[in-house]
Amino acid sequence: MNETLGFAHFLEHTDAVARMLASLMATPGLLPSPTTVAVTGLTPAERTAAYARLATIKDLLAQNDANATELWEAHAPVLMALLPHGAQVQAAIAGYDFDLAFELLQNSEADATMEGH
């Protein structure tokens, strides 16, 4: 019983640290900006492929699948350039706060639909 309580306590602290890290990483100006590509420089095919990757990442996040992290990292510069909250999504994914990352992507998707991405 004590081991179970100790492990639960450990998980609580791990979650708290992940949330704090995600919050710090999302703070503007705290970290150097990652290199991003100009969205306007993307061909229509590249833009379509990037939105398809975002959809895949969103599906993985909804399933709490850590593969979302690898896929995001592989395409982060383009994806961050596409999203108004790209840095926040990156911070949430890096902090394994998949619920927050999913919510941010949902909001970005709604914004893009209104703007006609």
C-alpha positions as CSV (number, residue, x, y, z in Angstrom):
1,M,0.0,0.0,0.0
2,N,2.8,2.4,0.8
3,E,4.5,1.8,-2.6
4,T,1.2,2.7,-4.3
5,L,0.9,6.0,-2.3
6,G,4.6,6.8,-3.0
7,F,4.1,6.2,-6.7
8,A,0.9,8.3,-6.9
9,H,2.8,11.1,-5.0
10,F,5.6,10.8,-7.5
11,L,3.2,11.1,-10.5
12,E,1.5,14.2,-8.9
13,H,4.9,15.9,-8.7
14,T,5.9,14.8,-12.2
15,D,2.6,16.3,-13.6
16,A,3.2,19.5,-11.7
17,V,6.7,19.8,-13.1
18,A,5.6,19.1,-16.7
19,R,2.9,21.8,-16.4
20,M,5.4,24.3,-15.0
21,L,7.9,23.5,-17.8
22,A,5.2,23.9,-20.4
23,S,4.1,27.2,-18.9
24,L,7.7,28.5,-18.8
25,M,8.4,27.4,-22.4
26,A,5.3,29.2,-23.6
27,T,6.3,32.5,-22.0
28,P,7.2,34.9,-24.8
29,G,10.8,36.0,-24.8
30,L,11.9,33.5,-22.2
31,L,13.6,31.2,-24.7
32,P,15.1,32.0,-28.1
33,S,12.6,31.7,-30.9
34,P,13.0,28.5,-32.9
35,T,13.8,28.9,-36.6
36,T,10.6,29.0,-38.6
37,V,9.9,29.1,-42.2
38,A,7.7,31.7,-43.9
39,V,4.3,30.2,-44.4
40,T,3.9,32.3,-47.5
41,G,6.9,30.4,-49.0
42,L,5.1,27.1,-48.8
43,T,3.7,25.6,-52.0
44,P,0.0,24.5,-51.9
45,A,1.2,20.9,-51.8
46,E,3.5,21.6,-48.8
47,R,0.7,23.5,-47.0
48,T,-1.7,20.6,-47.6
49,A,0.9,18.1,-46.3
50,A,1.5,20.2,-43.2
51,Y,-2.2,20.4,-42.4
52,A,-2.4,16.6,-42.9
53,R,0.5,16.2,-40.4
54,L,-1.4,18.5,-37.9
55,A,-4.5,16.3,-38.3
56,T,-2.4,13.2,-37.6
57,I,-0.7,14.8,-34.6
58,K,-4.1,15.9,-33.3
59,D,-5.4,12.3,-33.6
60,L,-2.3,11.0,-31.7
61,L,-2.8,13.6,-29.0
62,A,-6.5,12.6,-28.6
63,Q,-5.2,9.1,-27.9
64,N,-2.5,10.2,-25.6
65,D,0.0,8.6,-28.0
66,A,3.6,9.8,-27.4
67,N,4.3,9.4,-31.1
68,A,2.7,12.8,-31.4
69,T,5.9,14.2,-29.9
70,E,8.2,12.6,-32.5
71,L,6.0,13.7,-35.4
72,W,5.8,17.3,-34.0
73,E,9.5,17.5,-33.5
74,A,10.2,16.2,-37.1
75,H,8.1,19.0,-38.6
76,A,8.1,21.7,-35.9
77,P,9.5,24.7,-37.9
78,V,6.7,24.4,-40.6
79,L,4.0,23.5,-38.1
80,M,4.9,26.4,-35.8
81,A,4.8,28.8,-38.7
82,L,1.3,27.6,-39.6
83,L,-0.1,28.0,-36.1
84,P,-0.8,31.2,-34.2
85,H,-0.1,29.4,-31.0
86,G,2.7,27.2,-32.3
87,A,5.1,27.9,-29.5
88,Q,2.4,27.0,-26.9
89,V,1.6,23.8,-28.8
90,Q,5.3,23.0,-28.8
91,A,5.6,23.7,-25.1
92,A,2.6,21.6,-24.3
93,I,3.8,18.6,-26.4
94,A,7.3,18.9,-24.9
95,G,5.7,18.9,-21.4
96,Y,3.6,15.9,-22.4
97,D,0.5,17.9,-21.7
98,F,-1.4,16.3,-24.6
99,D,-4.8,17.6,-23.5
100,L,-3.6,21.2,-23.7
101,A,-1.8,20.6,-27.0
102,F,-5.0,19.0,-28.4
103,E,-7.1,22.0,-27.2
104,L,-4.7,24.5,-28.7
105,L,-4.8,22.6,-32.0
106,Q,-8.6,22.6,-31.9
107,N,-8.6,26.3,-31.4
108,S,-6.1,26.9,-34.2
109,E,-8.2,24.7,-36.5
110,A,-11.2,26.8,-35.7
111,D,-9.2,30.0,-36.4
112,A,-7.9,28.6,-39.7
113,T,-11.4,27.6,-40.8
114,M,-12.7,31.1,-40.1
115,E,-9.7,32.6,-42.1
116,G,-9.9,30.0,-44.8
117,H,-6.4,28.8,-44.0
